Structures are given as structure tokens and as C-alpha cells.
Amino acid sequence: MRAGEGGFTHRPAHALPTYTWDHVSGITLLGDAAHLMPPSDVGANLVLLDGADLAQALVTEDTIDEAVRAYEVMMRRHWAAAAHSAAQAMARLLPDPACRRWPS
Ligand SMILES: Cc1cc2nc3c(=O)[nH]c(=O)nc-3n(C[C@H](O)[C@H](O)[C@H](O)COP(=O)(O)OP(=O)(O)OC[C@H]3O[C@@H](n4cnc5c(N)ncnc54)[C@H](O)[C@@H]3O)c2cc1C
């Protein structure tokens, strides 16, 4: 940082709360658009898992709509587990709740 050309810039980290949405035929979300995690080394892994889940559903379900519904169930299951462990990790790293803007 001392060798840098500019000064220190504080950039806040954001996360989405765990939420759900009603299925809409023909559209879905994956990756950070669906589940923006606190910075705890899981975001990119979840994106890859979403892609694998969606691909698996597309080859096993009879219709695209059924595949998207099945994907959304799998995605939410993985997301809930990751969100729980991410919240625990962030609580250890930043014990003061005032430092965390995401729900724990
Ligand atoms: C500082 C930092 C460190 C991280 N470290 C880790 C880590 O160590 N391990 C880990 O697993 N995860 C980590 N993550 C999280 C990881 O980077 C994200 O979870 C992952 O990149 C999300 O992938 P994505 O494809 O969903 O979204 P993104 O990677 O954000 O891709 C979305 C793309 O869409 C583009 N885009 C946006 N709007 C439009 C538009 N209107 N039209 C066209 N294109 C558009 C954007 O430019 C972008 O290229 C880190 C994130 C940050 C910010």
C-alpha cells in the first residue's frame, strides 16, 4: 500500500439476505445475482455449483420449466448452507456487529 500511487480507499462489502422468489417461467437467477455472499471465499464456488445444478436438471427433467424449478430447489439448498457458514465465518472475523452490514 505504501508503494501505491493513490491513498487507501475504503470500499464497503455487501451481501444479500437469504430470500426467495416465486418461480417465473422462462427465467431464473444464478451466481451473485441470486445469492451475493459476504466475503468468505464461497461466492465463486457457489456460481460453479449453480451451473452444475442447472446443467444436471436440464438433462434429467422432461421440460425446461421443470428443470429450472428443480435447479432453484437445489440452488437454494446449497445457498442456505453456504450462507450459514459464511455468516459464522464473518462473525468470527468481525465480532463487532456494527462492522457487518449483512445479516448474521
Ligand atoms: C474482493 C472480492 C474477493 C472475492 N474473493 C473470493 C474468493 O476468494 N473465493 C470465492 O469463491 N469468491 C470470491 N469472491 C466472490 C466471487 O468473485 C463472486 O461470487 C463471483 O465472481 C460471482 O460470479 P457471477 O458470475 O455471479 O458474477 P460476476 O463475476 O459479478 O459477473 C457478472 C458479470 O456481468 C457483467 N454485467 C453486469 N451488468 C451487466 C449488463 N447490464 N450487461 C452485460 N453484462 C453485465 C459484469 O460486468 C460482470 O462481468 C470475491 C469477490 C470480491 C468482490
The ligand as a MOL file (V3000), in Angstrom:
LIG
                    3D

  0  0  0     0  0            999 V3000
M  V30 BEGIN CTAB
M  V30 COUNTS 53 58 0 0 0
M  V30 BEGIN ATOM
M  V30 1 C -12.8920 -8.6200 -3.4960 0
M  V30 2 C -13.5840 -9.9390 -3.7320 0
M  V30 3 C -12.9120 -11.1230 -3.4000 0
M  V30 4 C -13.5250 -12.3430 -3.6230 0
M  V30 5 N -12.8600 -13.4920 -3.2900 0
M  V30 6 C -13.4370 -14.6810 -3.4800 0
M  V30 7 C -12.7450 -15.8910 -3.1460 0
M  V30 8 O -11.6120 -15.8740 -2.6650 0
M  V30 9 N -13.3860 -17.0700 -3.3740 0
M  V30 10 C -14.6540 -17.1200 -3.8860 0
M  V30 11 O -15.1760 -18.2230 -4.0770 0
M  V30 12 N -15.3280 -15.9960 -4.2180 0
M  V30 13 C -14.7580 -14.7900 -4.0360 0
M  V30 14 N -15.4340 -13.6330 -4.3620 0
M  V30 15 C -16.7860 -13.7520 -4.8840 0
M  V30 16 C -16.7710 -14.0570 -6.3830 0
M  V30 17 O -15.9110 -13.1420 -7.0480 0
M  V30 18 C -18.2080 -13.9050 -6.9130 0
M  V30 19 O -19.0940 -14.6780 -6.1100 0
M  V30 20 C -18.3130 -14.3710 -8.3570 0
M  V30 21 O -17.4300 -13.6400 -9.1690 0
M  V30 22 C -19.7410 -14.1580 -8.8610 0
M  V30 23 O -19.7900 -14.5490 -10.2000 0
M  V30 24 P -21.0000 -14.0990 -11.0900 0
M  V30 25 O -20.7220 -14.6830 -12.4240 0
M  V30 26 O -22.2930 -14.4460 -10.4200 0
M  V30 27 O -20.9580 -12.5230 -11.0980 0
M  V30 28 P -19.7770 -11.5790 -11.6580 0
M  V30 29 O -18.4530 -12.2320 -11.5520 0
M  V30 30 O -20.0020 -10.2670 -10.9440 0
M  V30 31 O -20.1170 -11.4520 -13.1900 0
M  V30 32 C -21.1840 -10.6610 -13.6350 0
M  V30 33 C -20.7600 -10.0510 -14.9540 0
M  V30 34 O -21.8980 -9.4000 -15.5390 0
M  V30 35 C -21.4490 -8.1800 -16.0680 0
M  V30 36 N -22.6190 -7.2980 -16.1740 0
M  V30 37 C -23.2410 -6.6280 -15.1840 0
M  V30 38 N -24.2730 -5.9340 -15.6730 0
M  V30 39 C -24.3200 -6.1770 -16.9820 0
M  V30 40 C -25.1760 -5.7590 -18.0380 0
M  V30 41 N -26.2150 -4.9330 -17.8310 0
M  V30 42 N -24.9360 -6.2160 -19.2910 0
M  V30 43 C -23.9040 -7.0650 -19.5290 0
M  V30 44 N -23.0510 -7.5020 -18.5770 0
M  V30 45 C -23.2690 -7.0650 -17.3110 0
M  V30 46 C -20.3890 -7.6760 -15.1150 0
M  V30 47 O -19.5250 -6.7420 -15.7240 0
M  V30 48 C -19.6580 -8.9830 -14.8040 0
M  V30 49 O -18.6320 -9.2760 -15.7140 0
M  V30 50 C -14.8300 -12.4090 -4.1660 0
M  V30 51 C -15.4920 -11.1910 -4.5050 0
M  V30 52 C -14.8840 -9.9890 -4.2790 0
M  V30 53 C -15.6060 -8.7090 -4.6690 0
M  V30 END ATOM
M  V30 BEGIN BOND
M  V30 1 1 1 2
M  V30 2 1 2 3
M  V30 3 2 2 52
M  V30 4 2 3 4
M  V30 5 1 4 5
M  V30 6 1 4 50
M  V30 7 2 5 6
M  V30 8 1 6 7
M  V30 9 1 6 13
M  V30 10 2 7 8
M  V30 11 1 7 9
M  V30 12 1 9 10
M  V30 13 2 10 11
M  V30 14 1 10 12
M  V30 15 2 12 13
M  V30 16 1 13 14
M  V30 17 1 14 15
M  V30 18 1 14 50
M  V30 19 1 15 16
M  V30 20 1 16 17
M  V30 21 1 16 18
M  V30 22 1 18 19
M  V30 23 1 18 20
M  V30 24 1 20 21
M  V30 25 1 20 22
M  V30 26 1 22 23
M  V30 27 1 23 24
M  V30 28 2 24 25
M  V30 29 1 24 26
M  V30 30 1 24 27
M  V30 31 1 27 28
M  V30 32 2 28 29
M  V30 33 1 28 30
M  V30 34 1 28 31
M  V30 35 1 31 32
M  V30 36 1 32 33
M  V30 37 1 33 34
M  V30 38 1 33 48
M  V30 39 1 34 35
M  V30 40 1 35 36
M  V30 41 1 35 46
M  V30 42 1 36 37
M  V30 43 1 36 45
M  V30 44 2 37 38
M  V30 45 1 38 39
M  V30 46 1 39 40
M  V30 47 2 39 45
M  V30 48 1 40 41
M  V30 49 2 40 42
M  V30 50 1 42 43
M  V30 51 2 43 44
M  V30 52 1 44 45
M  V30 53 1 46 47
M  V30 54 1 46 48
M  V30 55 1 48 49
M  V30 56 2 50 51
M  V30 57 1 51 52
M  V30 58 1 52 53
M  V30 END BOND
M  V30 END CTAB
M  END
